[in-house]
Amino acid sequence: MPRARREGPGKRPYAAPGLAGGPVYLDYNATTPVDPRVAEAMWPHVTDFFGNPSSSHSFSQEPRRALVEARAQVTGLIGARTREIVFTGSGSEADLLALRGAVLASGRPHPHVITQATEHPAVLETCRALERLHGARLTVLPVDGDGLVEPAALAAAFTEDTVLVSVMAANNETGALQPVTELAALAHEQGALFHCDAAQAVGKIPLDVGELGVDLLTIVGHKMYAPKGAAALYVRDGVRLKPVGLQRRAGARPARGRRTSPCPSHSAPPHSSRPPNSPTVLGPRAGAVLSAAPPPIRRVNHETSPKGSSRSPDARSSTRGARRK
Ligand SMILES: Cc1ncc(COP(=O)(O)O)c(C=O)c1O
């Protein structure tokens, strides 16, 4: 048995980091510690099951099986289908893939994008880069006193070139829950796609991509007790995205035609062009499992996010379209 395994997370007493001894850690919107159950689920894949899930020999079998399971658990978390999930290396990468991918795939010479002022820089900076580098036009909607986008303001912002609207589910600083369902419906009425950065919402409040009516949705593992380096983008069936990355290797195919960067891909075979990073994918897998056990997640976010990250009926209906009280 490899030495590292004997020292693995399941083999020694566990003290929750940031809680026992020293300063107490409360910044769970920035990131969460890795839950011991997550580490436990990952550990065999860090040590024993090193095979490339895309290979055809026996070393690939367990990594491939675990990856399929991880994908199913992530999809179960948001009501998606397995083929609609693309694993990425971070939430920022998922946002980039969604925004750049949708805008460039539109084929419009001057695509118009609408977002809102309190988005994470992963969204705002990508939008600005699209403006700078790809001739996109950008509208950044203001928010009201509750940190919310007024649906009427969105309705007034569309142009005939609007291809994409991007509005987050839950804000990373205030916890404000945007009326995503209402905003997505407005986007669809105008023939635009809707992306939702749900980094701060998935695993904390119930989310269903069908009910929300979104086309693209960002999921981030390290906000829900998984390690950094594991995230995903929900891509509704039929939505076309231009792949990210210029560094395609000879003979390599992008993940589902979408991801060509040389960093570890997490896409499932047969679409992957390089080894899916099984251990970190199993992070969100375990995160998905944990979301079925909401008490620690709910309690922590209620304490740190006063404006709506709790699982109250208000919070739920707000994300599905009604305004927060
Ligand atoms: C709302 C939101 N979107 C995106 C991100 C970026 O995620 P990552 O740190 O995995 O790139 C974060 C992380 O802080 C976030 O809070």
The ligand as an ORCA input file, in Angstrom:
! r2SCAN-3c Opt
* xyz 0 1
  C     -19.855     34.762     -7.795
  C     -18.541     34.165     -8.144
  N     -18.267     33.860     -9.412
  C     -17.100     33.323     -9.775
  C     -16.110     33.079     -8.865
  C     -14.799     32.541     -9.338
  O     -14.614     31.206     -8.964
  P     -13.097     30.612     -8.923
  O     -12.459     31.149     -7.697
  O     -13.290     29.122     -8.884
  O     -12.429     31.060    -10.175
  C     -16.330     33.381     -7.519
  C     -15.276     33.138     -6.502
  O     -15.032     33.954     -5.644
  C     -17.574     33.932     -7.156
  O     -17.852     34.264     -5.888
*
